[in-house]
Each structure stands twice: as C-alpha cells, then as structure tokens.
Amino acid sequence: MQTVRPLFRLTLALSLFSLIGSALGAPLPADHPCSALVKKYLVCVVEQDWKTAANLLLPSSLDRKQKETISVIKTAPTMTEESQMLERFGVKDIRDLEKLSPQEFYILDREAWHKRINAAPEVTKRKQETLKIDVLGLVEEKEKGYVHATVRTSQETLTDRIEELFLISFVKDGDNWVIWPEMKDRPIITPIEETKESDSKKK
C-alpha cells in the first residue's frame, strides 16, 4: 500500500501539470510559421542585416522605441550631453532622428550600437559561420493571439563557444506574424474598462 500512494501522488501531479499547461498555452507543431521566422530573425541579427530584421518586428514597438529615445535626448541635462547622445547616432540635430521612420531608426540604432562595440571582423565572421539555432518549442496563447518561441543558439568566437537561451514572442500584424521584442521586458498594461468590454464581447 505504501508503494501505491507515492505512485498515485506522482500520477496526480503529472495530470495537474498537464491541465495547467493546456490552460496556459497549447504547444504548436515544429512547422508553424513562427519557427522559420524566429530562425530568420536570429540569422539577421548575427549577420547584422538590420533592414530585413526591422521588417520582422512589430512596427508599434519600433515606433515606441524611437519616441522614447528622442524624448531621452531632448531632456538631456545639458547641450553637451545632448550632442554626445546625438553623436552616437552619427547625427547633429534631433530633427534628423525625428524624420526617420521607425524601421529606419531601428537600423540606425543597431548600426550605431555595433559601431561602438567595434568587434574584430574575423570574430564577426566566425560567429556567422558557426551559428546554430534550435527551436526548442512553440506555445500559443490562443485567446490573446500570442505565440512564444523558446530558442537555443550556439556560436563561436576565436576563443570561446557562446550558448544562449531566448524567449521570443510573436503577435499578428494584419495577416503576418511579427516579433514583439518588448513582451518579456515590459508589462502589458490594458485599462480595466477595455478588458471588461473585450470580455463581454467574447460572451
């Protein structure tokens, strides 16, 4: 009898985990479009193909990032600090950033960041040649319209192998899946009244 009880408890626990998992999100097949898209995006990042990467990201997220950056520069304590921030982007006037589209700003921002890093060309080349991407799983939050991808990457420098684990989230923009880069980094805030209206429409 003593051996039956632990086995029963284990079975019950596994059943509960299964129910919780199915309530929170449903696993998706490996050939779901987001699987190919997440690989494409990570290849673009390693190859620094920012133009293609920009088109894989949620436009409203890029727009928000641009506006936040411009706001930070405008509120710099001194003109010297403002000039230094603008110099990082290779411009002299804040209007040069304001006139860019969110995608153009993203490209400029990424190029400026990598220019500051100043990685040796042979290191960048080695990373690109050795990049491996494994999509470990895709989970859908059907009611919210989200898909989350867990991805393991591996790449080498001249001296080390670097492995990283990513959680990358997708949302529909029109008919296309796009990456929502901020989802794991900032809370999603929806006014309570809007939430109630949305729930009543579903009923």
Buried (B, 14 or more C-beta within 10 A) or exposed (E): EEEEEEEEEEEEEEEEEEEEEEEEBEEBEEEBEBBEBBBBBBBBBBBEBBEEBBBBBBBBBBBBBBEEBBEEBEEBEEEEEBEEBBEBBEBEEBEEBEEBEBBBBBBBBBBBEEEEEEEEEEEBEBBEEBBEBEBEEBBBBEEEEBBBBBBEBEBBBEEEEEEEEBEBBBBEBEEEBBBBBBBEEEEEEEEEEEEEEEEEEEE
